[in-house]
Amino acid sequence: MAAALALAERSLFLSSPNPHVGCVLVDAAGRVLGEGFTQAAGSAHAEVMALRDAQQRGNPVAGATAYVTLEPCAHTGRTGPCCDALVAAGVARVVASLEDPNPLVAGRGFERLRTAGVAVEVGPGAAASRQLNIGFFSRMRRGTPWVRMKVAASLDGTTALDNGASQWITSEAARTDGHAWRARACAVLTGIGTVLEDDPRLDVRLPDISRQPRLVVVDSRLELPLEARLFEPQRELLVYTASTDAARRAALQARGATVVTLPGPGGKVDLAALLADLGRREVNELHVEAGHKLNGSLVREHLVDEFLVYLAPRLLGPGRGMAAIGPLRELAQGPELAFHACERIGPDLRILARVAGRDSF
């Protein structure tokens, strides 16, 4: 199962919106017959890749055990049911980490395997597999993506000086690591303030990674410049607005953007409705890279699940903070977080902190 989980990690930048799954086929002596991981959406799943690998190696799999990090699917979507492929190949036993949270599967894969006489064991590697697929579980169980907010700041919490200068607070190593977190997401979200001030591309610029996540822009008044650099990478661009300006909508759509009107209070975009819409669009993990104002709105509305914070070993004094959520009157009003991981990235510190209880779905 450890080998299957390692394979699942290899699909991290590839398989979305499908879950990240690995599979290892072994014989009675524990010899590896074939292995694989889920490919891009519409291509083969981990089990089929492992079966193909075994065939290419010349290894018969009749009587084999399949170690797979998620329940083999039991429905026909972009591909056929993996449970049927395992049965047809003569696999005798399946050891899976977790039941698939997809309502179209949700135990049906295990049921069909058992009906066909395949022994099924569930549980090994469950915690690790769930963490790899936290966004998929979120979308299937809550109907919304797992929202991860990325922040780069000084040790005293400043993300930019008062004049807006922020390049670069953290190191090149931290920025490269941040690109990897971008790459695993289904979509990257930013606000119009960031676009107007920084004119970012917000794409993934890492070798050997071809999939670009969608870009989501919160633009209440449809101020997005038609010449903005974020139009340059080839990817889907979603613009959420509260505006009804038909001319601006048409101009942005002519540039290839999809414009979605979701008005909320005060002429702003309804952010909760935005997340629900992204869930319907099969976004598992939403990676937020925005300014302190939009960050503050997301935090105040309790829409953030996790904070990915890079802290540089420097002090910058007064400036822009991570999220404009205050001033608070009581300490208890601040969101309670739990540290999930902490690691040195070059000279900087990477902290992964989760809102307490948000991963219990």
C-alpha positions as CSV (number, residue, x, y, z in Angstrom):
1,M,0.0,0.0,0.0
2,A,2.9,2.3,0.6
3,A,4.0,1.8,-3.0
4,A,0.4,2.4,-4.2
5,L,0.3,5.7,-2.2
6,A,3.6,6.8,-3.7
7,L,2.1,6.2,-7.2
8,A,-1.0,8.2,-6.2
9,E,1.2,11.1,-5.5
10,R,2.5,11.0,-9.0
11,S,-1.0,11.8,-10.2
12,L,-1.2,14.9,-8.0
13,F,-0.6,17.3,-10.9
14,L,-2.4,15.2,-13.5
15,S,-5.7,13.5,-12.6
16,S,-7.9,16.3,-11.4
17,P,-10.9,16.5,-11.2
18,N,-10.6,12.7,-10.8
19,P,-9.1,11.6,-7.4
20,H,-5.4,10.8,-7.1
21,V,-5.2,7.0,-7.0
22,G,-2.4,4.5,-7.2
23,C,-2.6,0.7,-7.7
24,V,-0.1,-2.2,-7.3
25,L,-0.8,-5.8,-8.5
26,V,1.1,-8.5,-6.6
27,D,1.2,-12.3,-6.8
28,A,0.9,-14.7,-3.8
29,A,4.6,-14.3,-3.1
30,G,4.4,-10.5,-3.0
31,R,6.1,-10.0,-6.4
32,V,5.0,-6.9,-8.2
33,L,3.2,-7.8,-11.4
34,G,2.1,-4.3,-12.5
35,E,1.6,-0.8,-11.2
36,G,-0.1,2.4,-12.3
37,F,-1.7,5.7,-11.3
38,T,-4.7,7.6,-12.5
39,Q,-4.0,9.6,-15.7
40,A,-5.6,12.9,-17.0
41,A,-9.4,13.1,-16.9
42,G,-10.9,10.9,-19.7
43,S,-7.8,8.6,-19.6
44,A,-7.2,5.3,-17.8
45,H,-7.6,5.0,-14.0
46,A,-4.9,3.5,-11.7
47,E,-6.3,-0.1,-11.9
48,V,-6.4,-0.1,-15.7
49,M,-2.9,1.3,-15.9
50,A,-1.7,-1.4,-13.5
51,L,-3.3,-4.1,-15.6
52,R,-1.8,-2.7,-18.7
53,D,1.6,-2.6,-17.1
54,A,1.3,-6.2,-16.0
55,Q,0.4,-7.2,-19.5
56,Q,3.4,-5.3,-21.0
57,R,5.7,-7.1,-18.5
58,G,4.2,-10.4,-19.6
59,N,2.8,-11.1,-16.1
60,P,-0.5,-12.9,-15.8
61,V,-2.7,-11.4,-13.0
62,A,-5.2,-14.3,-12.4
63,G,-5.3,-14.8,-8.6
64,A,-3.4,-11.6,-7.9
65,T,-4.0,-9.0,-5.2
66,A,-4.7,-5.4,-6.1
67,Y,-3.6,-2.8,-3.6
68,V,-5.5,0.4,-4.5
69,T,-5.7,3.7,-2.7
70,L,-9.4,4.2,-3.3
71,E,-12.4,2.0,-4.0
72,P,-12.5,0.9,-7.7
73,C,-15.2,2.8,-9.5
74,A,-18.4,1.1,-10.4
75,H,-19.9,3.5,-12.9
76,T,-19.4,4.5,-16.5
77,G,-18.2,8.1,-16.6
78,R,-15.4,9.3,-18.9
79,T,-14.1,5.7,-18.6
80,G,-15.6,2.3,-17.8
81,P,-15.9,0.7,-14.3
82,C,-12.6,-0.3,-12.8
83,C,-14.2,-3.0,-10.6
84,D,-15.3,-4.8,-13.8
85,A,-11.8,-4.6,-15.3
86,L,-10.3,-6.2,-12.2
87,V,-12.9,-9.0,-12.2
88,A,-12.4,-9.7,-15.9
89,A,-8.6,-9.9,-15.3
90,G,-9.1,-12.6,-12.6
91,V,-7.9,-10.6,-9.7
92,A,-8.7,-12.6,-6.5
93,R,-8.3,-10.0,-3.8
94,V,-8.6,-6.2,-3.5
95,V,-7.1,-4.2,-0.6
96,A,-8.4,-0.6,-0.8
97,S,-7.7,2.4,1.5
98,L,-11.1,4.0,1.4
99,E,-14.6,3.9,0.1
100,D,-15.1,6.3,-2.8
101,P,-17.2,9.3,-1.6
102,N,-18.7,9.7,-5.1
103,P,-22.4,8.9,-4.7
104,L,-22.2,7.0,-8.0
105,V,-19.7,4.6,-6.4
106,A,-20.0,4.8,-2.5
107,G,-19.5,1.0,-1.9
108,R,-21.0,-0.3,-5.1
109,G,-17.5,-1.1,-6.4
110,F,-16.8,-3.2,-3.3
111,E,-20.2,-4.8,-3.6
112,R,-19.7,-5.8,-7.3
113,L,-16.2,-7.2,-6.5
114,R,-17.6,-9.3,-3.6
115,T,-20.5,-10.5,-5.8
116,A,-18.0,-11.7,-8.3
117,G,-16.1,-13.7,-5.6
118,V,-13.3,-11.2,-5.1
119,A,-12.1,-10.8,-1.5
120,V,-12.2,-7.2,-0.3
121,E,-10.3,-5.5,2.5
122,V,-10.7,-1.8,3.3
123,G,-8.6,0.4,5.5
124,P,-4.8,0.3,5.0
125,G,-3.5,3.7,4.1
126,A,-6.8,5.4,4.7
127,A,-5.5,8.6,6.3
128,A,-2.8,9.2,3.7
129,S,-5.2,8.6,0.8
130,R,-7.8,11.0,2.3
131,Q,-5.2,13.7,2.6
132,L,-4.1,13.2,-1.0
133,N,-7.8,13.6,-2.0
134,I,-9.0,16.2,0.5
135,G,-10.4,18.3,-2.3
136,F,-12.3,15.4,-3.9
137,F,-13.8,14.4,-0.6
138,S,-14.8,18.0,0.0
139,R,-16.6,18.3,-3.4
140,M,-18.3,15.0,-3.1
141,R,-19.4,15.5,0.5
142,R,-19.9,19.3,0.8
143,G,-20.5,20.2,-2.8
144,T,-17.8,22.8,-2.6
145,P,-14.0,22.8,-3.2
146,W,-11.4,22.6,-0.4
147,V,-10.3,26.2,-0.1
148,R,-6.6,26.8,0.5
149,M,-5.4,30.3,0.9
150,K,-1.7,31.0,0.1
151,V,0.1,33.9,1.8
152,A,3.7,35.0,1.6
153,A,4.7,37.3,4.5
154,S,7.4,38.6,6.7
155,L,7.8,37.2,10.2
156,D,5.7,40.0,11.6
157,G,2.8,39.2,9.1
158,T,3.3,41.9,6.5
159,T,2.4,40.8,2.9
160,A,3.2,44.1,1.3
161,L,4.4,47.6,2.2
162,D,1.8,50.4,2.3
163,N,2.9,51.4,-1.2
164,G,2.1,47.9,-2.5
165,A,5.6,46.6,-2.8
166,S,5.8,42.9,-2.2
167,Q,8.2,41.4,-4.8
168,W,9.9,39.5,-3.3
169,I,9.3,39.0,0.5
170,T,10.0,35.3,0.4
171,S,12.8,33.4,-1.4
172,E,12.9,31.8,-4.9
173,A,12.7,28.4,-3.2
174,A,9.4,29.4,-1.5
175,R,8.0,30.7,-4.8
176,T,8.9,27.5,-6.6
177,D,7.2,25.5,-3.9
178,G,4.2,27.7,-4.2
179,H,4.0,26.9,-7.9
180,A,3.8,23.2,-7.0
181,W,0.8,23.9,-4.7
182,R,-0.8,25.9,-7.6
183,A,-0.2,23.0,-9.9
184,R,-2.1,20.5,-7.7
185,A,-5.2,22.7,-7.6
186,C,-8.1,22.5,-10.0
187,A,-8.4,26.3,-10.0
188,V,-6.5,29.4,-8.8
189,L,-8.6,32.3,-7.4
190,T,-7.6,36.0,-7.3
191,G,-9.3,39.3,-7.0
192,I,-9.5,42.3,-9.4
193,G,-7.4,44.4,-7.0
194,T,-4.5,42.0,-7.4
195,V,-4.9,42.0,-11.2
196,L,-5.0,45.8,-11.5
197,E,-2.1,46.3,-9.1
198,D,0.3,43.5,-10.1
199,D,-0.9,42.3,-13.5
200,P,0.1,38.7,-12.7
201,R,-0.1,35.6,-14.9
202,L,-0.9,33.3,-12.0
203,D,0.0,30.2,-14.1
204,V,2.2,27.2,-13.3
205,R,5.8,27.6,-14.5
206,L,7.4,24.4,-13.5
207,P,9.2,21.9,-15.8
208,D,7.4,18.7,-16.7
209,I,4.0,20.0,-15.6
210,S,1.7,20.6,-18.6
211,R,-1.8,20.9,-16.9
212,Q,-2.7,24.5,-16.1
213,P,-5.4,25.0,-13.4
214,R,-8.3,27.2,-14.3
215,L,-8.1,30.8,-13.2
216,V,-10.9,32.4,-11.3
217,V,-11.2,36.2,-10.9
218,V,-13.5,37.9,-8.5
219,D,-14.4,41.1,-10.4
220,S,-17.6,42.8,-9.0
221,R,-17.7,45.7,-11.5
222,L,-16.1,43.9,-14.5
223,E,-13.0,46.0,-14.5
224,L,-10.7,43.3,-15.8
225,P,-8.4,44.8,-18.5
226,L,-8.7,43.0,-21.9
227,E,-4.9,43.3,-22.2
228,A,-4.2,41.7,-18.8
229,R,-1.3,39.2,-18.7
230,L,-3.6,36.5,-17.2
231,F,-5.1,36.0,-20.6
232,E,-1.8,34.8,-22.0
233,P,-1.6,31.2,-20.7
234,Q,-3.9,28.7,-22.4
235,R,-6.5,27.7,-19.7
236,E,-10.1,28.2,-18.8
237,L,-10.8,31.7,-17.2
238,L,-13.8,32.3,-15.1
239,V,-14.8,35.8,-14.1
240,Y,-17.4,36.1,-11.3
241,T,-19.2,39.5,-11.1
242,A,-22.1,41.4,-9.7
243,S,-22.2,43.6,-12.8
244,T,-24.9,43.5,-15.5
245,D,-22.8,45.5,-18.0
246,A,-23.6,43.6,-21.2
247,A,-20.9,45.3,-23.2
248,R,-18.1,44.5,-20.8
249,R,-19.4,40.9,-20.5
250,A,-19.3,40.5,-24.3
251,A,-15.8,42.0,-24.5
252,L,-14.5,39.6,-21.9
253,Q,-16.2,36.6,-23.5
254,A,-14.7,37.6,-26.8
255,R,-11.3,37.3,-25.1
256,G,-12.2,33.7,-24.1
257,A,-13.4,34.3,-20.5
258,T,-16.6,32.8,-19.1
259,V,-18.5,35.5,-17.1
260,V,-20.7,34.4,-14.3
261,T,-23.0,36.9,-12.5
262,L,-23.5,36.1,-8.8
263,P,-24.6,39.3,-7.1
264,G,-24.4,39.5,-3.3
265,P,-24.9,42.2,-0.7
266,G,-23.3,45.6,-1.3
267,G,-22.7,45.1,-5.0
268,K,-20.2,42.4,-4.3
269,V,-19.9,38.9,-5.6
270,D,-21.7,36.2,-3.5
271,L,-18.6,34.3,-2.5
272,A,-20.5,31.3,-1.0
273,A,-22.5,30.9,-4.3
274,L,-19.2,31.2,-6.2
275,L,-17.8,28.1,-4.3
276,A,-21.0,26.2,-4.9
277,D,-20.7,27.0,-8.6
278,L,-17.1,25.9,-8.7
279,G,-18.2,22.6,-7.0
280,R,-20.6,22.0,-9.9
281,R,-17.8,22.7,-12.3
282,E,-15.8,19.9,-10.7
283,V,-13.2,22.0,-8.8
284,N,-11.8,19.9,-6.0
285,E,-9.0,22.2,-4.6
286,L,-9.3,26.0,-4.9
287,H,-5.9,27.8,-4.4
288,V,-6.4,31.4,-3.4
289,E,-3.7,34.0,-4.2
290,A,-5.4,37.3,-3.5
291,G,-4.9,40.5,-1.6
292,H,-5.7,41.3,2.0
293,K,-9.2,42.6,1.2
294,L,-10.5,39.5,-0.7
295,N,-8.7,37.3,1.8
296,G,-10.5,39.1,4.6
297,S,-13.9,38.6,2.9
298,L,-13.3,34.9,2.5
299,V,-12.1,34.5,6.1
300,R,-15.0,36.6,7.6
301,E,-17.5,34.4,5.7
302,H,-15.9,31.3,7.0
303,L,-15.1,30.0,3.5
304,V,-11.4,29.1,4.0
305,D,-10.4,25.6,5.0
306,E,-6.6,25.9,5.1
307,F,-3.9,28.4,5.1
308,L,-0.6,27.9,3.3
309,V,1.7,30.5,4.8
310,Y,5.3,31.2,3.8
311,L,7.1,33.3,6.4
312,A,10.4,35.0,5.5
313,P,13.0,35.7,8.2
314,R,12.7,39.4,8.0
315,L,10.7,42.2,9.7
316,L,8.9,44.8,7.6
317,G,6.8,46.7,10.2
318,P,3.4,48.3,9.3
319,G,2.0,47.5,5.9
320,R,-0.7,45.2,4.5
321,G,-1.6,42.1,6.5
322,M,-2.6,38.6,5.5
323,A,-6.3,39.2,5.7
324,A,-8.4,42.3,6.6
325,I,-10.7,40.6,9.1
326,G,-10.7,43.1,12.0
327,P,-10.7,45.0,14.2
328,L,-12.0,42.3,16.5
329,R,-13.5,43.0,19.9
330,E,-12.7,39.7,21.5
331,L,-10.0,37.1,21.1
332,A,-12.6,34.4,20.6
333,Q,-13.8,36.1,17.4
334,G,-10.6,35.1,15.6
335,P,-10.8,31.8,13.6
336,E,-9.2,29.0,15.6
337,L,-6.6,27.1,13.6
338,A,-4.7,23.9,14.0
339,F,-1.2,23.5,12.7
340,H,-1.1,20.7,10.2
341,A,2.5,20.8,9.0
342,C,5.6,23.0,9.3
343,E,8.7,22.8,7.2
344,R,11.7,24.8,6.1
345,I,11.7,25.8,2.5
346,G,15.0,27.4,1.7
347,P,15.5,30.2,4.2
348,D,11.7,30.5,4.8
349,L,9.2,28.7,6.9
350,R,6.1,27.0,5.3
351,I,3.2,26.5,7.6
352,L,0.0,24.6,6.8
353,A,-2.8,25.5,9.2
354,R,-6.4,24.3,9.0
355,V,-9.5,25.8,10.4
356,A,-10.4,23.6,13.4
357,G,-12.8,20.9,12.5
358,R,-13.1,21.8,8.8
359,D,-11.7,18.5,7.6
360,S,-14.2,16.3,9.5
361,F,-16.6,15.8,6.6
